[in-house]
Amino acid sequence: MENTFQAVVVDKKEEDFSVQIKNISLDDLSEGNVIVKVHYSGINYKDGLASTPNGKIVRSYPHIPGIDLAGVVVSSEDKRFKEGDRVIATSYEIGVAHTGGYSEYARIPGDWLVPLPDGLSLKEAMIIGTAGFTAALSVQRLEDNGLTPEKGKVLVTGATGGVGSFGVNILANLGFEVVASTGKREEEYLMKLGAKEVIGREEVYNGTIKAMDKQLWAGAIDPVGGKQLAAIISKISYNGSVAVSGLTAGGEVPTSVFPFILRGINLLGIDSVYCPMDEREKIWARLASDFKPVDLADFIYEEVNLAELPDKLPFILSGGIKGRIIVKI
Protein backbone atom coordinates (compact mmCIF):
# COMPACT_ATOMS: atom_id res chain seq x y z
CA MET A 1 0.00 0.00 0.00
CA GLU A 2 1.01 3.64 -0.41
CA ASN A 3 3.14 5.39 2.22
CA THR A 4 0.76 8.34 2.12
CA PHE A 5 -2.86 8.53 1.04
CA GLN A 6 -5.79 10.92 1.12
CA ALA A 7 -8.45 11.40 3.76
CA VAL A 8 -11.00 13.97 4.87
CA VAL A 9 -9.70 15.46 8.11
CA VAL A 10 -11.72 17.63 10.48
CA ASP A 11 -9.74 19.75 12.92
CA LYS A 12 -10.61 22.19 15.66
CA LYS A 13 -8.18 24.49 17.45
CA GLU A 14 -9.84 27.02 19.75
CA GLU A 15 -12.09 29.05 17.42
CA ASP A 16 -10.64 27.66 14.18
CA PHE A 17 -12.47 24.72 12.55
CA SER A 18 -11.62 23.07 9.22
CA VAL A 19 -12.73 20.20 7.00
CA GLN A 20 -10.05 19.42 4.42
CA ILE A 21 -8.61 16.75 2.17
CA LYS A 22 -5.15 15.91 3.48
CA ASN A 23 -2.34 13.48 2.76
CA ILE A 24 -1.88 11.20 5.76
CA SER A 25 -0.11 7.95 6.70
CA LEU A 26 -0.97 4.86 8.73
CA ASP A 27 0.43 6.61 11.80
CA ASP A 28 -2.52 9.02 11.60
CA LEU A 29 -5.08 6.20 11.90
CA SER A 30 -6.51 4.76 15.10
CA GLU A 31 -5.27 1.42 16.40
CA GLY A 32 -6.59 -1.81 14.90
CA ASN A 33 -5.36 -5.17 13.67
CA VAL A 34 -6.84 -5.14 10.15
CA ILE A 35 -5.99 -2.64 7.39
CA VAL A 36 -8.73 -2.14 4.80
CA LYS A 37 -8.52 -0.39 1.45
CA VAL A 38 -11.78 1.54 1.50
CA HIS A 39 -13.89 1.38 -1.67
CA TYR A 40 -17.12 3.02 -0.49
CA SER A 41 -18.57 4.91 2.43
CA GLY A 42 -21.75 6.95 2.96
CA ILE A 43 -22.98 10.17 4.54
CA ASN A 44 -24.99 9.75 7.72
CA TYR A 45 -26.41 12.28 10.16
CA LYS A 46 -23.51 11.68 12.56
CA ASP A 47 -21.06 12.42 9.74
CA GLY A 48 -22.80 15.72 9.13
CA LEU A 49 -22.48 16.58 12.81
CA ALA A 50 -18.78 15.68 12.67
CA SER A 51 -18.31 18.28 9.93
CA THR A 52 -19.59 21.15 12.10
CA PRO A 53 -17.70 22.90 14.91
CA ASN A 54 -20.48 22.36 17.46
CA GLY A 55 -21.64 18.90 16.42
CA LYS A 56 -20.55 17.39 19.78
CA ILE A 57 -19.91 14.01 18.14
CA VAL A 58 -16.14 13.92 17.62
CA ARG A 59 -14.19 12.89 20.73
CA SER A 60 -10.81 14.40 19.80
CA TYR A 61 -9.16 16.32 16.95
CA PRO A 62 -7.79 16.01 14.32
CA HIS A 63 -10.22 13.32 13.18
CA ILE A 64 -11.38 11.38 10.11
CA PRO A 65 -15.21 11.04 9.98
CA GLY A 66 -17.23 8.32 8.25
CA ILE A 67 -19.18 5.87 10.43
CA ASP A 68 -19.59 3.39 7.53
CA LEU A 69 -17.08 1.76 5.21
CA ALA A 70 -16.78 -1.20 2.87
CA GLY A 71 -13.57 -2.39 1.30
CA VAL A 72 -10.92 -5.06 0.84
CA VAL A 73 -8.45 -6.29 3.44
CA VAL A 74 -4.83 -5.51 2.52
CA SER A 75 -3.21 -6.88 5.69
CA SER A 76 -4.43 -8.54 8.86
CA GLU A 77 -3.09 -9.64 12.24
CA ASP A 78 -6.49 -11.21 12.95
CA LYS A 79 -6.65 -14.85 11.85
CA ARG A 80 -10.32 -14.46 10.88
CA PHE A 81 -9.37 -12.14 7.99
CA LYS A 82 -6.85 -12.38 5.18
CA GLU A 83 -5.68 -10.23 2.30
CA GLY A 84 -8.37 -9.94 -0.36
CA ASP A 85 -11.35 -10.46 1.97
CA ARG A 86 -14.24 -8.07 1.33
CA VAL A 87 -15.58 -6.58 4.55
CA ILE A 88 -18.11 -4.13 6.00
CA ALA A 89 -17.53 -1.95 9.06
CA THR A 90 -20.30 0.20 10.54
CA SER A 91 -20.91 1.86 13.89
CA TYR A 92 -19.02 0.94 17.08
CA GLU A 93 -16.62 3.88 17.57
CA ILE A 94 -15.87 4.31 13.85
CA GLY A 95 -16.01 7.93 12.71
CA VAL A 96 -16.59 9.17 16.26
CA ALA A 97 -13.71 8.11 18.55
CA HIS A 98 -11.96 5.93 15.95
CA THR A 99 -10.78 7.22 12.56
CA GLY A 100 -13.44 6.43 9.99
CA GLY A 101 -14.30 5.66 6.40
CA TYR A 102 -13.47 8.96 4.67
CA SER A 103 -9.98 7.74 3.94
CA GLU A 104 -8.36 5.62 1.25
CA TYR A 105 -7.29 3.20 3.98
CA ALA A 106 -8.75 2.39 7.39
CA ARG A 107 -7.34 0.45 10.32
CA ILE A 108 -10.11 -1.39 12.14
CA PRO A 109 -10.26 -3.94 15.00
CA GLY A 110 -11.23 -7.35 13.59
CA ASP A 111 -14.01 -7.57 16.18
CA TRP A 112 -15.79 -4.72 14.34
CA LEU A 113 -15.64 -6.27 10.86
CA VAL A 114 -18.42 -8.20 9.10
CA PRO A 115 -17.48 -10.37 6.10
CA LEU A 116 -19.38 -9.12 3.05
CA PRO A 117 -22.21 -11.66 2.58
CA ASP A 118 -22.86 -13.34 -0.74
CA GLY A 119 -25.49 -11.38 -2.61
CA LEU A 120 -24.09 -7.90 -1.88
CA SER A 121 -21.40 -5.85 -3.61
CA LEU A 122 -19.27 -3.35 -1.67
CA LYS A 123 -21.22 -0.50 -3.27
CA GLU A 124 -24.57 -2.07 -2.40
CA ALA A 125 -23.44 -2.53 1.20
CA MET A 126 -22.79 1.21 1.47
CA ILE A 127 -26.03 2.16 -0.24
CA ILE A 128 -27.59 0.25 2.65
CA GLY A 129 -25.11 1.44 5.29
CA THR A 130 -26.03 2.16 8.89
CA ALA A 131 -29.40 3.58 7.81
CA GLY A 132 -30.49 0.40 6.03
CA PHE A 133 -29.00 -1.77 8.75
CA THR A 134 -30.98 0.13 11.40
CA ALA A 135 -34.19 -0.30 9.39
CA ALA A 136 -33.50 -4.02 8.97
CA LEU A 137 -32.79 -4.41 12.67
CA SER A 138 -36.09 -2.64 13.38
CA VAL A 139 -38.00 -5.04 11.12
CA GLN A 140 -36.28 -8.04 12.72
CA ARG A 141 -37.24 -6.88 16.22
CA LEU A 142 -40.84 -6.25 15.13
CA GLU A 143 -41.00 -9.77 13.69
CA ASP A 144 -39.47 -11.20 16.86
CA ASN A 145 -42.29 -9.56 18.79
CA GLY A 146 -45.02 -11.12 16.72
CA LEU A 147 -45.65 -8.70 13.86
CA THR A 148 -46.94 -10.40 10.70
CA PRO A 149 -48.64 -9.00 7.60
CA GLU A 150 -51.96 -10.42 8.80
CA LYS A 151 -51.90 -8.22 11.91
CA GLY A 152 -52.62 -5.03 9.95
CA LYS A 153 -51.04 -1.83 8.68
CA VAL A 154 -47.51 -0.78 9.72
CA LEU A 155 -46.49 2.86 10.07
CA VAL A 156 -43.06 4.17 9.04
CA THR A 157 -42.23 7.75 10.06
CA GLY A 158 -39.53 9.96 8.57
CA ALA A 159 -40.18 7.85 5.50
CA THR A 160 -38.01 9.73 3.01
CA GLY A 161 -34.92 9.54 5.22
CA GLY A 162 -32.38 6.73 5.20
CA VAL A 163 -33.92 4.55 7.92
CA GLY A 164 -37.47 5.36 6.85
CA SER A 165 -37.05 4.64 3.15
CA PHE A 166 -35.40 1.28 3.80
CA GLY A 167 -38.03 0.46 6.40
CA VAL A 168 -40.81 1.12 3.88
CA ASN A 169 -39.19 -1.06 1.24
CA ILE A 170 -38.20 -4.00 3.45
CA LEU A 171 -41.66 -4.20 5.00
CA ALA A 172 -43.38 -3.92 1.61
CA ASN A 173 -41.22 -6.67 0.13
CA LEU A 174 -42.19 -8.91 3.06
CA GLY A 175 -45.88 -8.39 2.28
CA PHE A 176 -46.80 -5.76 4.87
CA GLU A 177 -49.24 -2.95 4.13
CA VAL A 178 -47.07 0.09 4.78
CA VAL A 179 -48.30 3.57 5.72
CA ALA A 180 -45.49 6.07 5.13
CA SER A 181 -45.46 9.33 7.07
CA THR A 182 -43.43 12.30 5.84
CA GLY A 183 -43.27 16.07 6.03
CA LYS A 184 -42.25 16.25 2.37
CA ARG A 185 -44.31 15.93 -0.80
CA GLU A 186 -42.75 12.68 -1.96
CA GLU A 187 -45.74 10.42 -2.56
CA GLU A 188 -44.44 9.10 -5.90
CA TYR A 189 -41.04 8.19 -4.41
CA LEU A 190 -42.58 6.40 -1.42
CA MET A 191 -45.12 4.55 -3.54
CA LYS A 192 -42.25 3.33 -5.73
CA LEU A 193 -40.56 1.97 -2.59
CA GLY A 194 -43.71 0.04 -1.75
CA ALA A 195 -45.87 2.25 0.46
CA LYS A 196 -49.59 1.60 0.09
CA GLU A 197 -50.51 4.92 1.70
CA VAL A 198 -48.64 8.19 2.25
CA ILE A 199 -49.74 10.56 5.03
CA GLY A 200 -48.46 13.86 6.39
CA ARG A 201 -46.75 13.95 9.76
CA GLU A 202 -49.69 15.98 11.11
CA GLU A 203 -51.87 12.89 10.65
CA VAL A 204 -49.61 11.11 13.13
CA TYR A 205 -49.26 13.98 15.59
CA ASN A 206 -51.58 16.99 15.28
CA GLY A 207 -50.40 18.81 18.38
CA THR A 208 -52.41 16.86 20.95
CA ILE A 209 -51.67 13.51 22.57
CA LYS A 210 -54.27 11.25 24.10
CA ALA A 211 -53.32 8.57 26.60
CA MET A 212 -55.26 6.08 24.45
CA ASP A 213 -56.39 6.86 20.92
CA LYS A 214 -58.01 4.94 18.07
CA GLN A 215 -56.03 1.82 17.17
CA LEU A 216 -54.64 2.45 13.67
CA TRP A 217 -51.44 0.44 13.19
CA ALA A 218 -50.23 -3.02 14.17
CA GLY A 219 -46.66 -1.75 14.45
CA ALA A 220 -44.36 1.12 13.58
CA ILE A 221 -40.79 2.01 12.70
CA ASP A 222 -39.97 5.42 14.16
CA PRO A 223 -36.59 7.16 13.68
CA VAL A 224 -38.15 10.48 14.75
CA GLY A 225 -39.03 10.24 18.46
CA GLY A 226 -40.34 13.16 20.50
CA LYS A 227 -44.00 13.97 20.90
CA GLN A 228 -44.77 12.18 17.65
CA LEU A 229 -43.61 8.90 19.22
CA ALA A 230 -46.01 9.45 22.12
CA ALA A 231 -48.85 9.93 19.62
CA ILE A 232 -47.86 6.75 17.76
CA ILE A 233 -47.85 4.68 20.96
CA SER A 234 -51.41 5.79 21.70
CA LYS A 235 -52.57 4.53 18.26
CA ILE A 236 -50.89 1.11 18.12
CA SER A 237 -53.18 -1.92 18.08
CA TYR A 238 -53.39 -4.43 20.92
CA ASN A 239 -50.07 -6.28 21.45
CA GLY A 240 -48.43 -4.16 18.75
CA SER A 241 -44.89 -2.81 18.81
CA VAL A 242 -42.99 0.36 17.97
CA ALA A 243 -39.30 0.13 17.01
CA VAL A 244 -37.66 3.48 17.81
CA SER A 245 -34.18 4.36 16.58
CA GLY A 246 -33.90 8.15 16.51
CA LEU A 247 -34.75 11.48 18.07
CA THR A 248 -34.83 14.05 15.29
CA ALA A 249 -38.03 15.42 16.88
CA GLY A 250 -36.50 15.41 20.36
CA GLY A 251 -35.70 13.10 23.25
CA GLU A 252 -38.73 13.85 25.43
CA VAL A 253 -41.63 11.40 24.95
CA PRO A 254 -44.69 12.55 26.96
CA THR A 255 -46.55 9.25 26.96
CA SER A 256 -48.74 7.40 29.45
CA VAL A 257 -48.43 3.96 30.99
CA PHE A 258 -51.94 3.05 29.77
CA PRO A 259 -51.09 1.76 26.25
CA PHE A 260 -48.49 -0.53 27.81
CA ILE A 261 -50.64 -2.01 30.57
CA LEU A 262 -54.04 -1.95 28.84
CA ARG A 263 -53.02 -2.84 25.27
CA GLY A 264 -49.77 -4.70 25.89
CA ILE A 265 -47.78 -2.36 23.63
CA ASN A 266 -44.05 -3.01 23.19
CA LEU A 267 -41.60 -0.12 22.83
CA LEU A 268 -38.49 -1.59 21.18
CA GLY A 269 -35.24 0.36 21.43
CA ILE A 270 -33.07 -0.12 18.33
CA ASP A 271 -29.33 0.34 18.80
CA SER A 272 -27.22 -0.30 15.71
CA VAL A 273 -23.99 1.01 17.25
CA TYR A 274 -23.18 -1.81 19.69
CA CYS A 275 -25.45 -4.47 18.20
CA PRO A 276 -23.88 -7.87 19.08
CA MET A 277 -21.84 -9.41 16.27
CA ASP A 278 -23.95 -12.57 15.93
CA GLU A 279 -27.09 -10.47 15.43
CA ARG A 280 -25.18 -8.02 13.20
CA GLU A 281 -24.08 -10.83 10.86
CA LYS A 282 -27.63 -12.24 10.82
CA ILE A 283 -29.06 -8.85 9.78
CA TRP A 284 -26.46 -8.36 7.03
CA ALA A 285 -27.23 -11.86 5.73
CA ARG A 286 -30.91 -10.92 5.50
CA LEU A 287 -29.99 -7.63 3.78
CA ALA A 288 -28.26 -9.76 1.15
CA SER A 289 -31.31 -12.03 0.76
CA ASP A 290 -34.97 -11.53 1.76
CA PHE A 291 -34.47 -7.98 3.09
CA LYS A 292 -32.55 -6.82 0.00
CA PRO A 293 -34.40 -4.18 -2.03
CA VAL A 294 -35.17 -5.14 -5.61
CA ASP A 295 -33.34 -2.08 -6.97
CA LEU A 296 -30.89 -0.45 -4.59
CA ALA A 297 -30.32 2.36 -7.09
CA ASP A 298 -33.74 3.70 -6.01
CA PHE A 299 -32.15 4.72 -2.70
CA ILE A 300 -29.24 6.75 -4.11
CA TYR A 301 -29.81 10.47 -3.73
CA GLU A 302 -26.31 11.24 -4.96
CA GLU A 303 -22.89 9.63 -5.39
CA VAL A 304 -19.87 11.78 -4.56
CA ASN A 305 -16.11 11.34 -4.34
CA LEU A 306 -13.65 12.13 -1.57
CA ALA A 307 -12.80 15.59 -2.95
CA GLU A 308 -16.49 16.62 -2.90
CA LEU A 309 -17.09 15.55 0.70
CA PRO A 310 -16.12 18.76 2.56
CA ASP A 311 -18.87 20.66 0.72
CA LYS A 312 -21.44 17.84 0.86
CA LEU A 313 -21.22 16.82 4.53
CA PRO A 314 -23.27 19.67 6.06
CA PHE A 315 -26.07 19.06 3.52
CA ILE A 316 -27.25 15.95 5.41
CA LEU A 317 -28.22 18.18 8.36
CA SER A 318 -30.63 20.26 6.28
CA GLY A 319 -33.24 17.50 6.09
CA GLY A 320 -33.44 17.81 2.31
CA ILE A 321 -32.08 14.34 1.51
CA LYS A 322 -34.24 11.68 -0.11
CA GLY A 323 -32.48 8.36 0.38
CA ARG A 324 -28.70 8.00 0.62
CA ILE A 325 -25.59 9.90 -0.37
CA ILE A 326 -22.83 7.38 -1.01
CA VAL A 327 -19.14 8.10 -1.26
CA LYS A 328 -16.80 6.43 -3.74
CA ILE A 329 -13.36 6.57 -2.18
Buried (B, 14 or more C-beta within 10 A) or exposed (E): EEEEBBBBBBBBEEEEBBBEBBEBEEEBBBEBBBBBBBBBBBBBBBBBBBBBEEBEBBEEEBBBBBBBBBBBBBBBEBEEBEEEBBBBBBBBBBBBBBBBBBBBBBBBBBEBBBBBBEEBBBBBBBBBBBBBBBBBBBBBBBEEBEBEEEBBBBBBBBBBBBBBBBBBBBBBBBEBBBBBBBBBEBBEBBBEBBBBBBBEBEBBBEEEBEEEBEBBBBBBBBBBBBBBBBBBBBBBBEBBBBBBBBBBBEEEBEBBEBBEEEBEBBBBEBEBBEBEEEEBBBBBBBBBEEBBBEEBEBBBBBBBEBEBBBEBBBBBBEEEBBBBBBBBB
